[in-house]
Amino acid sequence: MGTAQQHDRRAAGRRLLSLFSAAAVTFAAGLTFVTGAAPAAADPIEQCTPTHGAVVAVDFGPFGGGVVRGCDTTPTTGYELLRDGGFTTEGTRHDGEGFICRIGTASFNSGTRYPTPATEDCVLTPQATAYWSYWIASPGQSSWSYSPLGAMDRKPEAGDVDAWVFGGTDVGGSTGRPTFTPDDVRAGGGATPSPTPTDGPGVPVGKIDVPAAARWVSEQLHEGSHVVDEGSETPNYFLTTEAAYALAAAGGKSPALDKVVAALASGATEYAYPAGPEEAPDAPAAARLALVAAVTEGDPRAFGGRDLLGDLEKNVCASGPAPGCTAKGDFRGAAYGDGQALAVLALLRGGVVPPADAVTRLTQLVCEDGSVTSVLIGPGEHCDGDPMTTGLVALVLDEAGGQDAAVAKTVAYLKKAQLRSGAFPPYNGATTGSVAATAYAAQALRALGEARAADAAVWWLSREQLADGGFGFDEGAESGALYATAPAVLAGTGTSLVTLTTKAPEPTDPPTTPPTTPPTTAPPTTPPPAGDGPDLKKAVAYLTSPANLQQGRYYAAGGSTTRADFGLTIDGAFALAATGHDNDALRTVVDFLDKGGKDGEARTVHDWTNVGSAHAMGGSMGKAAVLAQVVERDPRDFGGKDLIAGLADAVCTAKSPQPDRSCAGKGAYAYAMSVFGQSLGVIAQIRAGETKAAEAPLGYLAGLQHTDTGAWPSLVPPTGDADVDSTAMAAMALDLVPGDTHAGAVDRALAWIAAQQLPDGGFPGAAGNSVNSAALAVQGLSLDAGKYSAQIAKARKFLASQQNADGGFNVAKEGQRGSDLRASTQAVGGSTGISFGVLTRSLEGTTPNPVPSPSASAPVIVTPGDNAGSAGGPGIVDTDGPGGGGGLAATGDQALGLAAAAAVLVLAGWGAVVAARNRRSAVGGGL
């Protein structure tokens, strides 16, 4: 299945990396170390309140100090908050100020920056287990989340708290979090006021037009019996079960519902037993079908000829971790909290007492703040929940009985998480509503006696109902989605999956007061573009606009700097090459890189690749070489350097002994600390005809594939995670090899990627429902476009939904809104479906654009001064107070690995977007 035989199989180009943003993520500095000026005087800590300014805390525990906090009443970025909060920083020689390698403060050890040069030279990105990781918390949050953006890209809001912790963390930031809580370092200490009153928002009750919603649901059914994704011919059983729930809630037993149930019964084996009729079922699928049977008064022990309840009972994990089992009590293969909850509920509704361990596992998903994580995390892993999962799990735990404390905790969280509009956000800290989250929360709150809060949620839902009767995913959505509409119907009828039945529900009194108060949160101002995929011409205009492409030649590293981000610049060139919409702009960028062009700090592209030096970076050389090949330039003489020879020299013959971290193992490229970097080097060597020289690197890359799933990890050396982005990139590299030696590995990789697709078409990545991951998934799945056409179409629609009015793309569906260059380069290239292995764009006949004159004066980043003020709260040192290090307990045991990614990511110049959806977080690598 090699691309050598199948050049027509094209896959897209993802910028390589959506990885840890934290300590790094945006670059700016010179070839020498950036020592910065004196720190600015921090604002008095008491001036930072839940509604004004932001607080930053730095844990110097590993260096013998404590936690020091600072206040900035007018932060524009997380980077500025750190520096204007009274701290000094130092970047790396390779990446500049934006990759924070050292932090110091006058409040600890006379301002010494840590780690000191004796332990970290700050030439390249720090090692995976020893770097400054970046954590954030919004008002009302009692736990930390790993920042999905870098410090220079994140824009703190009023009442936010940031934390910097030295050590390491795994991909996605599920370990290595601060040992202190956000409340510990907030101004004044203690919990901040809830965003909403504890007795619920003060909004009137609204009413959902249930008949209209039911009509909309019926219109989504193919031949009136099942849902079929656009471009596909096979049933989407998952969404068909959602349609069954909605129709049952809206009208009880009916011929239309009977037809849907019959279709589900006929496809029960195909849907719930994907591994084969004699194998263990897919637990969430079996649970969904069992619930359909229970809701419609059928028999879940004989549904479509399957004993769904018996098979669920037989497949509860006796121990874990193990294949298909994160921990004891998991339903085998459940993977997510909602699947575990649905399986428990299916047994309960079928009259079966669920195994105690299965119920206990649900209680283990309840986080400290009462939210419930969406992922079946293992004991002790970082817990960061969301309202949607919390609502469902609260309902199931209440039905199971004997879990009053856990249920009370979830209800308290839901009441606190509700926005003043009545909506519930999709994740902690978001400020706009999610239809599905609001619907599930409303169901739980009503069942658990919180009628006023439930009514407020339903009121908000009523305002979000579209003219055709459906509901979109998010606040202000313009098109309906079945996964959002179904739970909204249940919420609108006052029922839930616990009580739903085709028997007519008891009548309820209509609201006496019509809705008169509009939501306080405005709907999104940027509608998604028309069509099935992104508007690529508009996106290219965004990428090449003078505000983004500096003098038409390169992208800046972020912040006030003229330093080029060469990795991002090459990403942009890949995107332009993939579309062909502005070949003159592409020519200008390529000429700048190839002809020794210098950025505002007199750096060339090879100050980034380090080719020919002791720190030559395999991933960076591979990336630059692939660009040369894409535009038909000579990679053996690109920018005056032989990149192919450099790659050959960079192949490691053995793992380097500690503390030398240059070589991860035999066959790895030197300083290629990610699967991305390794894959790019392999692609470059094979495209150059160096198949023999690529054997060892190819063998190392192939050996990183998980034998059980077919996925690849993010980092090199591997940390055990599984990552959509890296799997797609590795698949492209292996697919390029002539012959069928790696065909099976590629097939398994693509099957695994397809299985990760979310209901809205997106894919999980480091930033959540990630644009980067969706784009790279399109790129990978396009290696077999015929088989995965339906998944590709859904992913391209998802990408279109994340495109903004200016043509750029959000980092992820969740989190900070606004166009991001790194995400946009990937979205543009990825949505075309062209693999890096075959991407080609001739520059013949093109003319480079004229280069405008540079501005008279280059912007300068100013470091804060050394002043100090009054002391802060007990146990915490404030930067505006006298020095001292007797703060909170030291974070001496910070976990491991995220640094690598952050680091790697930075080295690559591929921006870092990290963190959060607890499960398969994307990781980028040392490019």
N, C-alpha and C positions, 0 to 999 in steps of 0.2 A: 504494500500500500504506500510505496514511496512517492513523493512528489515528483521524483525524476520520471516516473511513469504517468503521473496524473497532474500535469501542469494546469489543467482546467479546474482543478479543485482549489478554490481560492479561499483564503482565510484572512481575517482582518488584522490590522496592526494596532495593537494596544500599546500605549506608551510604556510599557513595562513598569509597572510598579504602582501599587497602591499600597503603600506600606506605612510603617509607623511614622507619624508626623512628629510627635513628641519633641524631644530635645532638639530636633533639627528641623528640617523641612524647608527652609528657605535660606538661600545663601547670600552672602555679601561680605567681601573682605578682600584683602590683597594676598600676594604671595607670601608675605611675612605674617607672623602671628598677629592677630588683632587683639591688642591689649585694651583699647578703648580709653576714653577719658574718665575723669572721676565720676562717681555715681550722682545722679540727681537727688536732691533732698526729697524723700518720700513725703506724701501728704500725711497729716496726722491721722492715725488709724481710726479715730472716732468719726472722721469725715466720710468714711466708706460705710454706707448703710445698705440695707436690703433694696433700697430704691435709688442709690446714688454711688457711683464709683465701683471699684472692684478691688479685691484683696488677693495678694499672691503670697504663698508660703513656700519656703525652701528648707528642706530637711538636710542639715549638715551632720546628722547622726553618724554616718560612716566615717567621718573625719574627727570625731570627738566632740562635736557640738550638739546643738539642738535644733529646734524648728524656729526659723526667723520669718516674720511676716512683714509685709509692706502694703501700703495703700496708694492707689492712684485714682484720683477723682475723675480724670478724663482720659482713660486709656483708649487708644484707637486699635491696638493690636496686643496680642499676648506678649509679644516681644517688648513692646513699649511698657506694658504693665510691669514686667520683670525689671526693666532697667530704671523706669521712673519710680518704681516702688522701693528703690534704695539699694539695688544690687548691681554689681559689675559682672560682665560676661566676657568670655573669650572664645573665639571660634577655632576651626581647624585651618591649617595651612592650605589644605586642598579645597575646602568648601566655604571658607569665609565665616563671617560673624553669625550667619543664620543657623549654622549647626553649632549649637551651644555645647562647648566642650568643657568649659570651666565656669563656675559661678562663685562669687565672693560677696561679702558685705562687711561694712565697717563694724557691724554688730558682733562679728565673730572673728577672732584671731587677727585683728588689725587689718582686715580686708583681704587676707590671703585668698586667692582663688583656688578652688578645688575641682578635680584632683590636681595635685601639683605635678610639675614636669618629671619628678622622680618616678611617678607611677604611670603617667600618660603623656606622651609627647605631643599629642594633638596635631600630628602631621596629617594622618588620615582619619577616617571615622573611627571612633572608639569601639572597643570590642563589645560583643553582645551582652556580656554580663556586667559591664561597668560603664554606664553612661547616664546622662540626666534625662529621665523620662518625664513626660508632660501630662498632667491630669487636670480635669476641670469638673466643676459642679455649679449648677444653676441655683437660683434662689429656691429654697424648699427642699433641695436634694440633700439627703443625709449620707450619701455614698459617692465615691469618685468614679468618673468615667475616663478612660484613656482618650485623649483629645484626637478627634478625627481629622484635625487640621494642624499644620505647623504653627509655631508661635507667631510668625510674621503674617500668616493668613487668617488666623483666628481673630475675631472681633468680639472682645468681651462685652457683655451686657451689664446693666446696672444690677448689682447684687451678686455677680458671679464671683467665684473663688477659684484661683488656679493654684496648682501645687507642682513643685519640681522635686523629684526624688532620685537619688543616685543609686544605681544598682543595675537591674535588668528586669525584663518582664517577657512573657511569652508573646507569641503573635496575637494581636488583638487586645493585648493589655488585660488578660484575665488573671494574671498574677503580678506580683511586684508592686502592688498599689501602696499608697501611703499608709502608715500605721496609725495616723491620726485622721479624724473625720473632718469634713468641711465645717461642721459646727464648732469644732475645736479652734479653728483659726478665723472664723467670721468675726467681724468687728463686734465687740461686746460679748462674744462667746454665746453658746447655746443656739437653739434652733431659730431660724429666721421665720418671720410670719408666713403662714400658708398663703399661696397665691389666691386662695378662695376661702371664704368663711367656712368653718367646720360644719355648719348646718346646711351647706349647699349654696349654690349661686342663687342670687335673687332675681330669677327670670321666670316668666309665666310658663305655663304648660302649653305645649304645642301638640299637633296631631299629625301623624304620618298618613298619607293617602295609601292605605294598604292595597285596595283593589287596583290602583294604578301601578303600584309596584309589582303586584302579581301578574298583571298583564305584561309588564316589561319582562319579567322573568320568563313567562311563556313564550315571548317572542325570541328569546335566546335559544330555544330548544330546536334542534334539527329534527324535522319530521315529528315534532311534538313529543319526542321521547328522550333525547339526550343532547348534551352540549358538545359541539365540535369546534375546536379552535380554528380561526381563520387560516386557510392554507393547508389544513389537515383533513384527513378523511376518517380518522379514528376518533372514538368518543373520548371526551375528557370526563372521566368518571368522577374525579374530585369535584369539579364544578357541577356535575349532574346531581351529586348528593346535596350540594348547597341549594340547587333549584328545588329538590324534593322537600327540604326543610322549609323553604320559603312558601311553597305552594300549600304545604300542610298547615302552616301557621296562618296563611291568608284565607283559606277556604275549607279547611278540613278535608274529609274524604271526597274525592271527585274522580271522574273518568280521566281527566288530564293528569292527575297525580298517579293514578293507577298505571298509566302508560309509562310514566317516568320510572316508577318502582319496578315494573316489569323489565325495562331496559337495564336497570342496575342489576337485577337478579340474573339476567342472561349473561351479563358481563362480570359476574362476581369473581369467577376464577381468574379471568384476565386481569382484573383490577387489583384484587386483594392477594393474589398468589403469583406475583411476577416471576419468582424463581422457579415456579413449576407447581402443579397441583398437589404434589406430595411433599412439598417443602413448607417451611414455616411461613405464615402469612406476613404481609406488610401490615404491622399492627395498626397504624392510623387508618389505613384503607379498610381493614376488616372491621375496625370500630365504627367507622362512618356507615358502612353497610348495615352493621348490627343495629345502629341507632335508627336508620331508615326503617328497618323491620319493626323495631319497637314503637316508633312514632306512628306507623301506619297499621298497627295491630297485627303485624305479621310474626313470623317465627324466626328469630335470629339463629336458631339451631338448625334451620333447614331453609336457608336463604340462598337461592341459586344452587341448591344441592350441597351447600357447605354448612358445617357446624361452626359458625363464626365464634361463638362464645367458647366452645370447647378448645378451639385452636388458640384463642387468646390465652386461656387459662394455662395451656401447655407450654407457652412460650414466654414465661416470665423469668428473667435472669436470676439464677441462683447466686451469682457472684459477679464481680466486675472490678476493674475494667477487663473486658474480653471482647472478642469479635461480636459486634452488634449490641454490646452491653457496656454502658458507661459505668454503671454501678448496680449493685444488688437491688432487685425490685423493678428494674426497667422492663418494659415490654420489648422484646428483642426487636431491634431496628427502629424503635420509636424516634429516637434522636432529638425530638423537640418536646417541649412541655405540653403543647396542645395535644400532640399525639398520645402522650402518656395519660393526660386527663380524659381524652375521649375514650381510650381503652378502658379505664376505670369506670367511666360513666356507662359504657356499653354493658359491662358486666352487671352493674347496679340495676340498670333498667331491664336487664334480662333475668333478674331475680337471683343473681349469683353474688355471693359475698366475695369481693375482690381480695386477692392476697394482701395481707397486712403490709408486706414490703413494698407493694406497688403503690399503696396509699401513702406510706411513709416517704417514698420518693417524691411525691408531690409536695409534701411539707418541706423537704430539703431544698426545693426550688424557691421557697419564700425567702427573699432577701431581708437584710437587716431593716430596711425602710418599709417592709410590708409588700413591696412589689414582687412579682413572680417572674423569674427569668424565662425567656422563650426557649432556651436550650437546656437539654438534660446535662447540666454541668456535673462534674464529679465533686465529691466532698472536699470542701476547702477551697474550691476555685472561686474566682471573683464573680460576684452575683450582681447583676444589673438588670432589673426587670422592666416591664412595660405594662400599660393599662389593659391592653387586649388580653394578653396571657393571664394577667392577674384576675380579670373578670371571669374567665372560663374556669380557672383552677379554683377560685373562691366558690363558685357554684358547685363544683364536683366535691370539694372537701366538705362543704356543708351537707350535701346529699349523703356522703359516706358516713358522716356522724363521728363524734368523738374527737373532732379537731377544732373545737371552739376557739382556742387561743390563736391558732393559725388563721382561721377565718376572720376573727376580729382584727387581726393585724392587717390583712388584705383590705378589709373594708376601710380602715383608717387611712391606708395609703390611697385608695381610690378617692376618698373624699378630699384628701389633700391635693391629689393630682388633677382634679377637675378644674378646668379653666373657668373664668368668669362668664364666658359665653355659654357655658353648659357642656362644652365639648371636652373630650379627652385627647391628649396628644398621642402621637404614635410611639413616643419614647420619652424618657425622663429629660426634662429641660426644653422640649420643643414648645413653641408658643402658638401653634395652629393645630386645628383639630384633625383627627383621623376618623372616618366614618366607622370602620370596623372596630377600632378601639372604643369609640363612644358607644357603639351598639352592644358590645359584650359587657362593657362596664355598666351600662344601663340595665341590662338583664340581671346582672349580679346584684346591683344595688336594690332593685325592686324586690328581688327574691329574699334579700337579707334585711328588709325593713327600712331601707333608706329611700322612701318614696319621693321626697322632695328633690334629692339629687338625681334620681332616675328620671323624674319628670323634666328637669332642666336639660338632661342629656337628650331626651326624646324631642324636646322643643328644638334644640340645635339641629338634630337630625331632620326634623321637619323642614327646616330652612334650607337644608342641603339637598333635598329631594329635587331631582331634575324634572323638566317639563314632561319628559316621556315616562316618568314614574320611577326610573332607576336612581341609583346612588353611585357617585364616583368614589374613588379611594380616599381622597383628601379634601380638605376645605377648599371650596371654590372650584372643584373639578367640573369639567364641561362634558364628560362622557361617562356613561354608566359602567359598572363592573359588577359581575355577579357575586364575587367574593365579598364585596361591600354591601350589596343590596340584600342578600339573604339574612345576615344578622340584623340589619336595620328593620326588616320586616318582623323578625321575632321580637325585637325591642318595641316596635310599634304596636304589636298585639299583646304586649305585657307577658310574654312567655319566654322560655329559654329551652335549650336542648334537654334540660332536666325534666321539664314538665310538658314539653310539646307533644301533642297527640292529635290524631285526626278527629277526635271527639270535639265538638264545638266548645270553646272555652267559655267560662262564666262571663256574662256581660259585665262591662265596667261602665261607670258613669263618665260621660264626656266631660272634658274640661269646661269650666264655667267662664274662664277668662281667655279670650283669644290672644295669641302672641302679638305683642305690640312693641316689645323692646328688641331691637336688632342686636346681633352679636357685636361685641366690642372689638373683635379681631377682624380686620378687613380681609377679604378674599385675595388670593394671589393676583398680582397685576400682570403677570406674564402668561398668556395662554399658550398651550403647547402648539407647535407648528402643525400645519395640515399635512395629510398624507400618511403613509404607512411607516415611514422612517424619518430621521432627522432631515432638516433642510440644509444640505451640505454646502450649497453656495453661500447661504447666509452664515453658516459656521466658518467657512473659509474666510469670509470678509471679517469676521471677528478675530480670527487667528492672525490675519495680516494687517489689521488696523494699526495705525501709527502709535496708538496708545499702548499696544501690546508688543508689537515687533519693533524693537528699538532700531531706528534708522533703517528699518527694513531688513536687518541682518541677524539679530539674535533676540532672545527673550532674556530679560534681566532676572537676577536671582531673587528678587523680592525686596520690599522695603525701599528705602532711599539709597539706591546703589546703581552704579553703572557696570557692575560685575555681571558677566554673562553666566547664565545657567546653560551650559553647553548640552547637558543631557536633555533638558526640556526643548532646547532649540532643535536638536535632532528629532525629537518627538514631533515637533511641528513640521519639520521637513518630511517625515514619514507621512503625516496626514495630508500635506499638500501633494505629495507624490501619489497617494492612493486615490485622490479625487481628480487630479488634473485640472482643477478649476482656476488655478493661478500659477502657471508654470514659470512666469517671469519672477514672481515672488520666490518660488522655490529656487530658481537659478541664483537669485541674489543671496539667499541664505547659504547655498552650497558653495558659491564662489568665496564668500566670507570665510567659511570653514576651511576650504581647500587651499586658499591662497594666502594663508597666514594672517587672516584678519584678526585684529586685536580689539578686545572690549575696552571699556573705560578705565580698566586697571592694567592695560597692556598685556592681557593674557590671551593666549591662543587656545584652540581646541586641545592641543597636546599638553597644555598645563592641566588639563582635565584627564586625558588618557594616561599621562605619565609615561607614554611609550618611550623606550630607550633608557629608562631610569630604574633605580632599584625598587621603585614603588609602582612599576607598570601594572595597570589594572586590566585584567582580562575582560571583564564585562564592558568596560568603557571602550577599550580597543575594538571589541567585537561589534559594539553598537555603531561606532564611527565607520568601521569597515563595511558593515551592512548598508549604511547610507551611501557610501561610495559605490557599492555594487548596484543599488537601486537606481541611481541616476547615471549609471554607466561611466563612472569615473574609476580610476585605478586605485584599489585599496592598497596596493604596494607602493603607491606614491601619493598619498592623500595628506594634504597639509605638509608635504615634504617628508613624510615618514612612511615606512613600510609596516603597515598594520598587520599584515598576514605573517610576516616574519616575527613581529612582536608577539602575536598570539602563540606561535610555535614555541618561542622562547619562554612564554608564560605558563606552559603546561607543567604542572608539578610532577615530580618523580616520586614523591612521598609526602606524607603529612608532616608539616613543620612542627618541631618541638616547641612547647610553651616556653616563654610567653610570645614567641613568634607566631603570628596568626595569618601569615601570608598564604599558606597552603592548607586547605581543608582536607586534602587527601590525594592519593595518586590519581592523576588524570584531571583533577580540578585545575582551573586557571588561577593563577596567583591573584589574590585580592578580589576574586569574583565571589562575593559572599552571598549570592542568591542564585536560585534556579534561573532567574531571568538572565543574569550575567553569563552563566554557564551556557544557557541555550543560545544566546546571541553569538558567543564565541564559536560554538559549533556551527551555527548557520553560516557565519562568515567564512569559516574554513572550508565548508562543503561547497558553498557558492564559488569559492576561489579555486575549486578543483583539488583541494588538499585533503582528499578523503582519507588517505593513509595517516596523515598528521593528526587528523581529527579522531582517530580511533580511540585513543585513551580518554580524551575529554567526552566523547560520545558514550563510551562505556561507563564513565563516572556518572554522567547525567542519567543514563538508563537505569543505573543501579539505585538511584534515589527514588524511583517510583515505588509507591506502596503496593505490595503484592496482593493485598486483600481487596483494595478498592480501585486501583488503577490511577489514583491521584498522585500528585507530586507535592512535596512540602514547599515552603517559601524560601527557607534559608539554607545556606551551605556553610558548615555542616548542618544536616537536618535536625529539626527539633520535634518532629513527630506530628506536626500539623498537616492539614490537607487544604490546598488553596486553589481556587478556580483559576486565577490569573496565571499562576506558575504552571499549572497543569496544561493550560492552553498553549503557553509558550513552549514548554517541553515537547508537547505533541507536534507543534510545527517543526521543531528541530528534528525530531525523529522521523517525521513524515517526509523530510527532505532526503533522507538516506536512500540511495538506489536499492531496489530489491524489496523483499517482503520480510526481512529479518525483524523489523520492529512494527510490523502491521498489527499484530495482536496487542502490543502495548498501546499503540495509538487508538485502536478501537476501544479498549477498556477506558482509556483516558476520556474519550469523547462521551462514552456512555455515562461516566461518572459526572462530567460537567453537566450534561443534559438533566441528570437527576437532581442537580442543585438548583434548578430554576425555580424562582418564587412565583406565586400565583399571578402577580402583575407583570411577569415577563423579565423582571430583574434577576440579579444574581448576588449572593452575599459576598461581601468583600471587607476590606479593612475599615471602610467608612460606614458600613451598614449595607443597605440596598444600593450597591455601588455602580456608578456610571462606568468607572474603569473596568470593573469585573464583568459587567454586561457586554461592554465593547469587546473585551478580550475573549469572552465566551463565544460571541458571534464569530470572531476570528478563528477560534479553535473548531467550533462546530461546522464552520464552512469547509473544513477539510473533507467532510462528508455531507455536503449540503442537501443532497437528495434525501438522505435518511433523517436529517434534523431540520428540515425546512420549517416545520411548525414552530420549533423552539427559536429558530433564528428570527422568524417573523415577529414573534412575541417580544423578543429582546430588542429588536429595532423599534418597535412601538414604544417600549419602555424608554429607550434612549430619546425618542422624539418627545416623550412626556417630560423629560428633564432638560429640554432645550429652552433657553430664555429668549426674550425679545431681542437681545443684542446679538443672538446667534450662538452664544457660548452655552456651556452646560454646567449644571450643578455638580458638586462632588458626589452627592448621593441623594436619594429620595428624602432621607432624614437629614437633620442638622442645618447648618448655616446655609441660607439661600444666597444665590448670586453666582455668576459665571466664574469658573475657575479654569485657568489656562491649561493646567496639567490634565484635568479631566476632559477638557474640550479637545485637546490634541488626540487623546485616545478615542473619544467618542467618534470623531470624524474619521480617523483611519479605520477603527474597528468596525464601524457600521457598513463599510464597503465590502467587507468579507474577503480581503486580500491578505494572504499570509506573507510574513516577512521573508519566507523562503522563496517566493516567486514575485514579490512586488518589484515592478520595474517602471520607470518613467524616463523616457528620453528627453533630454534638454536641447536637442538639436532644434535650431530655429528660434530659440528663446533669446531674450535680451535682459540682462540684469537691470533692475530698477535703479534710477539714480539715487545716490545716498545723500540725504539731507545733511546740512551742516550741524554738528553737535551744538548743544546749548553752551552758552558762555561759561557757565560754572556747573560743575558736577555736584549733585546733592551729597551731603555728608551725614552720616549717622552719628548722632551725639550721644555719648555715654553720660549717665547721671553723675552728680557730685557726691561728696563724702559726708554730708551733714547728717546729724541725728537729732532726735527730739525726745519726747517723753516716753516712759515705759508703757508697754502694752499690758494685756491681760495676764493672769497667772499662768506660769508654765510655758509661755510663748514670748519670744523676744521680738520686739517691733523694730523695724529699721528706722523709725522716727524717734527711737528712745536710746538710752545708753547701751553700750555694747554688752555682750554676755552670751553665753551659749547654753544656759541651763534650761532649755526648752523641753519639748516632749521627748518621749523615748526615741532613741536613734533607730533609723530604719536599717539595721545591720544586716537583715537577711532578705534584701530585695531579690526578687526572682531573677530569671535569666533571660533570655533571648531576644527581646524586642529590639534592643539596641542594634543588634546586628542588622535588623531590618531597617531601622531608622537610618542607621549608618549607611547601610548598603544603598538604601534608597537615595540618600543624599549623594553618595559618591556617583551614583548613576546620573544624578541630576533629574531623576524621575520624580519628583515631588513626592511627598509622603502623605498619605491619607490614611489614618489608622483607625483602628480600633474597634470598633464596637460592634457589632452584633456578635455576641459572645462566641458563636460557633465558628465557622470557617473564615477567619479574618484573613484578608489578603496581605501578603507580605512582599516587599520589593527587595531588590537585591543590589549588591555592590557593583553597580555598573559604572 
